[in-house]
């Protein structure tokens, strides 16, 4: 299960969404997103709080893209 969550976060970080927009919409500081994207921090060491925010953000994006709810 953790591997699936890490994969979702990796997909988000590798997406075309700008770090600024991701930070603004998810509530995760820009500097953290930038560090994960640039390899300065390992995703495997992500805090639960940050992981939770990014997973919630991926779910919001999914709902927007598929017109759900």
Biopython code that builds the backbone (N, CA, C, O; Angstrom):
import numpy as np
from Bio.PDB.StructureBuilder import StructureBuilder

atoms = [
    (1, "UNK", "N", (0.826, -1.201, 0.000)),
    (1, "UNK", "CA", (0.000, 0.000, 0.000)),
    (1, "UNK", "C", (0.865, 1.259, 0.000)),
    (1, "UNK", "O", (0.583, 2.216, -0.721)),
    (2, "UNK", "N", (1.904, 1.250, 0.802)),
    (2, "UNK", "CA", (2.792, 2.415, 0.849)),
    (2, "UNK", "C", (3.451, 2.629, -0.503)),
    (2, "UNK", "O", (3.643, 3.766, -0.934)),
    (3, "UNK", "N", (3.797, 1.535, -1.172)),
    (3, "UNK", "CA", (4.404, 1.654, -2.497)),
    (3, "UNK", "C", (3.474, 2.343, -3.481)),
    (3, "UNK", "O", (3.921, 3.122, -4.323)),
    (4, "UNK", "N", (2.171, 2.056, -3.378)),
    (4, "UNK", "CA", (1.192, 2.700, -4.265)),
    (4, "UNK", "C", (1.126, 4.200, -3.993)),
    (4, "UNK", "O", (1.043, 5.003, -4.923)),
    (5, "UNK", "N", (1.163, 4.573, -2.718)),
    (5, "UNK", "CA", (1.102, 5.991, -2.367)),
    (5, "UNK", "C", (2.346, 6.723, -2.848)),
    (5, "UNK", "O", (2.257, 7.834, -3.371)),
    (6, "UNK", "N", (3.500, 6.100, -2.672)),
    (6, "UNK", "CA", (4.744, 6.705, -3.150)),
    (6, "UNK", "C", (4.702, 6.871, -4.663)),
    (6, "UNK", "O", (5.143, 7.890, -5.194)),
    (7, "UNK", "N", (4.168, 5.866, -5.358)),
    (7, "UNK", "CA", (4.067, 5.945, -6.816)),
    (7, "UNK", "C", (3.161, 7.109, -7.236)),
    (7, "UNK", "O", (3.481, 7.837, -8.176)),
    (8, "UNK", "N", (2.024, 7.283, -6.535)),
    (8, "UNK", "CA", (1.118, 8.399, -6.854)),
    (8, "UNK", "C", (1.814, 9.740, -6.648)),
    (8, "UNK", "O", (1.679, 10.657, -7.458)),
    (9, "UNK", "N", (2.556, 9.838, -5.556)),
    (9, "UNK", "CA", (3.272, 11.088, -5.275)),
    (9, "UNK", "C", (4.351, 11.331, -6.326)),
    (9, "UNK", "O", (4.531, 12.462, -6.776)),
    (10, "UNK", "N", (5.066, 10.289, -6.717)),
    (10, "UNK", "CA", (6.075, 10.425, -7.764)),
    (10, "UNK", "C", (5.452, 10.875, -9.072)),
    (10, "UNK", "O", (6.005, 11.736, -9.757)),
    (11, "UNK", "N", (4.306, 10.304, -9.428)),
    (11, "UNK", "CA", (3.618, 10.706, -10.659)),
    (11, "UNK", "C", (3.222, 12.177, -10.597)),
    (11, "UNK", "O", (3.354, 12.905, -11.581)),
    (12, "UNK", "N", (2.739, 12.606, -9.443)),
    (12, "UNK", "CA", (2.365, 14.005, -9.280)),
    (12, "UNK", "C", (3.586, 14.905, -9.442)),
    (12, "UNK", "O", (3.542, 15.899, -10.168)),
    (13, "UNK", "N", (4.668, 14.553, -8.768)),
    (13, "UNK", "CA", (5.875, 15.372, -8.830)),
    (13, "UNK", "C", (6.493, 15.387, -10.224)),
    (13, "UNK", "O", (7.174, 16.347, -10.584)),
    (14, "UNK", "N", (6.268, 14.347, -11.007)),
    (14, "UNK", "CA", (6.794, 14.277, -12.371)),
    (14, "UNK", "C", (5.822, 14.840, -13.402)),
    (14, "UNK", "O", (6.109, 14.822, -14.599)),
    (15, "UNK", "N", (4.691, 15.332, -12.952)),
    (15, "UNK", "CA", (3.682, 15.866, -13.871)),
    (15, "UNK", "C", (4.082, 17.241, -14.386)),
    (15, "UNK", "O", (5.105, 17.799, -13.988)),
    (16, "UNK", "N", (3.263, 17.768, -15.270)),
    (16, "UNK", "CA", (3.502, 19.080, -15.873)),
    (16, "UNK", "C", (3.019, 20.225, -14.987)),
    (16, "UNK", "O", (3.203, 21.391, -15.335)),
    (17, "UNK", "N", (2.415, 19.914, -13.864)),
    (17, "UNK", "CA", (1.911, 20.946, -12.959)),
    (17, "UNK", "C", (3.094, 21.692, -12.364)),
    (17, "UNK", "O", (4.051, 21.074, -11.896)),
    (18, "UNK", "N", (3.032, 23.000, -12.380)),
    (18, "UNK", "CA", (4.153, 23.780, -11.853)),
    (18, "UNK", "C", (4.275, 23.595, -10.344)),
    (18, "UNK", "O", (3.290, 23.324, -9.656)),
    (19, "UNK", "N", (5.472, 23.741, -9.852)),
    (19, "UNK", "CA", (5.709, 23.621, -8.407)),
    (19, "UNK", "C", (4.927, 24.682, -7.654)),
    (19, "UNK", "O", (4.413, 24.428, -6.565)),
    (20, "UNK", "N", (4.839, 25.866, -8.233)),
    (20, "UNK", "CA", (4.088, 26.953, -7.603)),
    (20, "UNK", "C", (2.615, 26.580, -7.435)),
    (20, "UNK", "O", (2.051, 26.720, -6.350)),
    (21, "UNK", "N", (1.999, 26.103, -8.521)),
    (21, "UNK", "CA", (0.581, 25.745, -8.472)),
    (21, "UNK", "C", (0.357, 24.584, -7.502)),
    (21, "UNK", "O", (-0.601, 24.588, -6.729)),
    (22, "UNK", "N", (1.241, 23.601, -7.550)),
    (22, "UNK", "CA", (1.119, 22.447, -6.665)),
    (22, "UNK", "C", (1.199, 22.896, -5.204)),
    (22, "UNK", "O", (0.420, 22.442, -4.365)),
    (23, "UNK", "N", (2.134, 23.780, -4.911)),
    (23, "UNK", "CA", (2.294, 24.276, -3.545)),
    (23, "UNK", "C", (1.056, 25.066, -3.112)),
    (23, "UNK", "O", (0.540, 24.882, -2.009)),
    (24, "UNK", "N", (0.602, 25.929, -3.981)),
    (24, "UNK", "CA", (-0.549, 26.779, -3.670)),
    (24, "UNK", "C", (-1.804, 25.940, -3.436)),
    (24, "UNK", "O", (-2.542, 26.176, -2.480)),
    (25, "UNK", "N", (-2.044, 24.966, -4.304)),
    (25, "UNK", "CA", (-3.269, 24.175, -4.230)),
    (25, "UNK", "C", (-3.234, 23.089, -3.154)),
    (25, "UNK", "O", (-4.276, 22.727, -2.607)),
    (26, "UNK", "N", (-2.045, 22.569, -2.847)),
    (26, "UNK", "CA", (-1.963, 21.458, -1.895)),
    (26, "UNK", "C", (-1.668, 21.905, -0.468)),
    (26, "UNK", "O", (-1.969, 21.183, 0.483)),
    (27, "UNK", "N", (-1.085, 23.087, -0.313)),
    (27, "UNK", "CA", (-0.705, 23.543, 1.014)),
    (27, "UNK", "C", (0.676, 23.065, 1.448)),
    (27, "UNK", "O", (1.082, 23.283, 2.590)),
    (28, "UNK", "N", (1.396, 22.414, 0.538)),
    (28, "UNK", "CA", (2.767, 21.976, 0.816)),
    (28, "UNK", "C", (3.698, 23.100, 0.391)),
    (28, "UNK", "O", (3.551, 23.640, -0.706)),
    (29, "UNK", "N", (4.655, 23.463, 1.238)),
    (29, "UNK", "CA", (5.558, 24.558, 0.882)),
    (29, "UNK", "C", (6.276, 24.327, -0.456)),
    (29, "UNK", "O", (6.681, 23.212, -0.782)),
    (30, "UNK", "N", (6.415, 25.398, -1.203)),
    (30, "UNK", "CA", (7.086, 25.355, -2.499)),
    (30, "UNK", "C", (8.483, 24.746, -2.371)),
    (30, "UNK", "O", (8.892, 23.940, -3.206)),
    (31, "UNK", "N", (9.205, 25.132, -1.330)),
    (31, "UNK", "CA", (10.585, 24.652, -1.165)),
    (31, "UNK", "C", (10.636, 23.130, -1.026)),
    (31, "UNK", "O", (11.560, 22.499, -1.539)),
    (32, "UNK", "N", (9.667, 22.536, -0.346)),
    (32, "UNK", "CA", (9.628, 21.080, -0.210)),
    (32, "UNK", "C", (9.369, 20.417, -1.562)),
    (32, "UNK", "O", (10.043, 19.455, -1.932)),
    (33, "UNK", "N", (8.393, 20.939, -2.289)),
    (33, "UNK", "CA", (8.074, 20.370, -3.600)),
    (33, "UNK", "C", (9.292, 20.462, -4.507)),
    (33, "UNK", "O", (9.627, 19.506, -5.208)),
    (34, "UNK", "N", (9.942, 21.597, -4.493)),
    (34, "UNK", "CA", (11.142, 21.794, -5.304)),
    (34, "UNK", "C", (12.240, 20.808, -4.897)),
    (34, "UNK", "O", (12.904, 20.229, -5.756)),
    (35, "UNK", "N", (12.428, 20.621, -3.606)),
    (35, "UNK", "CA", (13.449, 19.682, -3.122)),
    (35, "UNK", "C", (13.151, 18.253, -3.562)),
    (35, "UNK", "O", (14.067, 17.533, -3.959)),
    (36, "UNK", "N", (11.900, 17.831, -3.501)),
    (36, "UNK", "CA", (11.534, 16.484, -3.949)),
    (36, "UNK", "C", (11.729, 16.346, -5.459)),
    (36, "UNK", "O", (12.216, 15.321, -5.935)),
    (37, "UNK", "N", (11.353, 17.366, -6.198)),
    (37, "UNK", "CA", (11.493, 17.312, -7.653)),
    (37, "UNK", "C", (12.949, 17.307, -8.094)),
    (37, "UNK", "O", (13.294, 16.672, -9.090)),
    (38, "UNK", "N", (13.799, 18.005, -7.363)),
    (38, "UNK", "CA", (15.210, 18.111, -7.734)),
    (38, "UNK", "C", (16.084, 17.039, -7.100)),
    (38, "UNK", "O", (17.298, 17.026, -7.304)),
    (39, "UNK", "N", (15.479, 16.144, -6.335)),
    (39, "UNK", "CA", (16.232, 15.051, -5.729)),
    (39, "UNK", "C", (17.010, 15.430, -4.479)),
    (39, "UNK", "O", (17.821, 14.640, -3.995)),
    (40, "UNK", "N", (16.778, 16.623, -3.950)),
    (40, "UNK", "CA", (17.460, 17.025, -2.721)),
    (40, "UNK", "C", (16.886, 16.293, -1.508)),
    (40, "UNK", "O", (17.558, 16.135, -0.489)),
    (41, "UNK", "N", (15.647, 15.853, -1.634)),
    (41, "UNK", "CA", (14.989, 15.039, -0.602)),
    (41, "UNK", "C", (14.447, 13.792, -1.277)),
    (41, "UNK", "O", (14.002, 13.835, -2.424)),
    (42, "UNK", "N", (14.489, 12.685, -0.557)),
    (42, "UNK", "CA", (13.973, 11.433, -1.080)),
    (42, "UNK", "C", (12.494, 11.304, -0.725)),
    (42, "UNK", "O", (12.089, 11.591, 0.402)),
    (43, "UNK", "N", (11.701, 10.873, -1.686)),
    (43, "UNK", "CA", (10.276, 10.699, -1.459)),
    (43, "UNK", "C", (10.036, 9.646, -0.382)),
    (43, "UNK", "O", (9.048, 9.721, 0.349)),
    (44, "UNK", "N", (10.927, 8.671, -0.280)),
    (44, "UNK", "CA", (10.789, 7.625, 0.732)),
    (44, "UNK", "C", (10.864, 8.188, 2.152)),
    (44, "UNK", "O", (10.414, 7.539, 3.097)),
    (45, "UNK", "N", (11.424, 9.383, 2.311)),
    (45, "UNK", "CA", (11.556, 10.013, 3.622)),
    (45, "UNK", "C", (10.514, 11.102, 3.864)),
    (45, "UNK", "O", (10.649, 11.898, 4.794)),
    (46, "UNK", "N", (9.490, 11.137, 3.040)),
    (46, "UNK", "CA", (8.453, 12.163, 3.152)),
    (46, "UNK", "C", (7.695, 12.002, 4.474)),
    (46, "UNK", "O", (7.466, 10.881, 4.929)),
    (47, "UNK", "N", (7.314, 13.104, 5.075)),
    (47, "UNK", "CA", (6.540, 13.017, 6.312)),
    (47, "UNK", "C", (5.103, 12.612, 5.990)),
    (47, "UNK", "O", (4.624, 12.815, 4.875)),
    (48, "UNK", "N", (4.439, 12.048, 6.960)),
    (48, "UNK", "CA", (3.050, 11.642, 6.752)),
    (48, "UNK", "C", (2.166, 12.846, 6.454)),
    (48, "UNK", "O", (1.243, 12.754, 5.645)),
    (49, "UNK", "N", (2.437, 13.952, 7.090)),
    (49, "UNK", "CA", (1.639, 15.160, 6.875)),
    (49, "UNK", "C", (1.741, 15.638, 5.425)),
    (49, "UNK", "O", (0.727, 15.953, 4.801)),
    (50, "UNK", "N", (2.951, 15.691, 4.896)),
    (50, "UNK", "CA", (3.156, 16.145, 3.518)),
    (50, "UNK", "C", (2.571, 15.124, 2.543)),
    (50, "UNK", "O", (1.910, 15.492, 1.572)),
    (51, "UNK", "N", (2.816, 13.849, 2.807)),
    (51, "UNK", "CA", (2.276, 12.793, 1.938)),
    (51, "UNK", "C", (0.758, 12.881, 1.886)),
    (51, "UNK", "O", (0.167, 12.761, 0.812)),
    (52, "UNK", "N", (0.126, 13.087, 3.024)),
    (52, "UNK", "CA", (-1.333, 13.188, 3.087)),
    (52, "UNK", "C", (-1.834, 14.358, 2.244)),
    (52, "UNK", "O", (-2.814, 14.213, 1.513)),
    (53, "UNK", "N", (-1.186, 15.497, 2.333)),
    (53, "UNK", "CA", (-1.599, 16.666, 1.546)),
    (53, "UNK", "C", (-1.461, 16.404, 0.051)),
    (53, "UNK", "O", (-2.337, 16.776, -0.730)),
    (54, "UNK", "N", (-0.362, 15.764, -0.349)),
    (54, "UNK", "CA", (-0.139, 15.504, -1.771)),
    (54, "UNK", "C", (-1.110, 14.450, -2.297)),
    (54, "UNK", "O", (-1.580, 14.564, -3.428)),
    (55, "UNK", "N", (-1.417, 13.433, -1.506)),
    (55, "UNK", "CA", (-2.383, 12.418, -1.927)),
    (55, "UNK", "C", (-3.767, 13.043, -2.065)),
    (55, "UNK", "O", (-4.477, 12.765, -3.032)),
    (56, "UNK", "N", (-4.153, 13.876, -1.120)),
    (56, "UNK", "CA", (-5.452, 14.566, -1.220)),
    (56, "UNK", "C", (-5.491, 15.431, -2.478)),
    (56, "UNK", "O", (-6.516, 15.512, -3.155)),
    (57, "UNK", "N", (-4.373, 16.072, -2.781)),
    (57, "UNK", "CA", (-4.301, 16.911, -3.974)),
    (57, "UNK", "C", (-4.457, 16.067, -5.238)),
    (57, "UNK", "O", (-5.143, 16.484, -6.171)),
    (58, "UNK", "N", (-3.836, 14.895, -5.287)),
    (58, "UNK", "CA", (-3.992, 14.028, -6.465)),
    (58, "UNK", "C", (-5.441, 13.604, -6.623)),
    (58, "UNK", "O", (-5.943, 13.512, -7.743)),
    (59, "UNK", "N", (-6.115, 13.346, -5.513)),
    (59, "UNK", "CA", (-7.530, 12.960, -5.572)),
    (59, "UNK", "C", (-8.385, 14.117, -6.077)),
    (59, "UNK", "O", (-9.315, 13.904, -6.855)),
    (60, "UNK", "N", (-8.081, 15.341, -5.643)),
    (60, "UNK", "CA", (-8.810, 16.513, -6.130)),
    (60, "UNK", "C", (-8.608, 16.679, -7.637)),
    (60, "UNK", "O", (-9.551, 16.970, -8.374)),
    (61, "UNK", "N", (-7.373, 16.492, -8.078)),
    (61, "UNK", "CA", (-7.092, 16.603, -9.517)),
    (61, "UNK", "C", (-7.854, 15.564, -10.303)),
    (61, "UNK", "O", (-8.389, 15.850, -11.374)),
    (62, "UNK", "N", (-7.903, 14.364, -9.775)),
    (62, "UNK", "CA", (-8.613, 13.275, -10.451)),
    (62, "UNK", "C", (-10.095, 13.605, -10.583)),
    (62, "UNK", "O", (-10.696, 13.369, -11.631)),
    (63, "UNK", "N", (-10.687, 14.154, -9.515)),
    (63, "UNK", "CA", (-12.104, 14.505, -9.569)),
    (63, "UNK", "C", (-12.346, 15.626, -10.581)),
    (63, "UNK", "O", (-13.340, 15.598, -11.306)),
    (64, "UNK", "N", (-11.459, 16.597, -10.635)),
    (64, "UNK", "CA", (-11.600, 17.697, -11.595)),
    (64, "UNK", "C", (-11.474, 17.209, -13.022)),
    (64, "UNK", "O", (-12.238, 17.624, -13.893)),
    (65, "UNK", "N", (-10.519, 16.336, -13.266)),
    (65, "UNK", "CA", (-10.264, 15.850, -14.618)),
    (65, "UNK", "C", (-11.375, 14.938, -15.132)),
    (65, "UNK", "O", (-11.640, 14.908, -16.334)),
    (66, "UNK", "N", (-12.020, 14.201, -14.246)),
    (66, "UNK", "CA", (-13.046, 13.264, -14.686)),
    (66, "UNK", "C", (-14.459, 13.809, -14.460)),
    (66, "UNK", "O", (-15.439, 13.111, -14.718)),
    (67, "UNK", "N", (-14.567, 15.024, -13.991)),
    (67, "UNK", "CA", (-15.873, 15.623, -13.798)),
    (67, "UNK", "C", (-16.682, 14.925, -12.725)),
    (67, "UNK", "O", (-17.912, 14.977, -12.728)),
    (68, "UNK", "N", (-16.002, 14.284, -11.826)),
    (68, "UNK", "CA", (-16.677, 13.558, -10.754)),
    (68, "UNK", "C", (-17.253, 14.518, -9.718)),
    (68, "UNK", "O", (-16.702, 15.593, -9.483)),
    (69, "UNK", "N", (-18.317, 14.138, -9.129)),
    (69, "UNK", "CA", (-18.954, 14.826, -7.994)),
    (69, "UNK", "C", (-19.243, 16.262, -8.312)),
    (69, "UNK", "O", (-19.777, 16.986, -7.471)),
]
sb = StructureBuilder()
sb.init_structure("model")
sb.init_model(0)
sb.init_chain("A")
sb.init_seg("    ")
for serial, (resi, resn, name, xyz) in enumerate(atoms, 1):
    if name == "N":
        sb.init_residue(resn, " ", resi, " ")
    sb.init_atom(name, np.array(xyz, "f"), 0.0, 1.0, " ", f" {name:<3s}", serial, name[0])
structure = sb.get_structure()
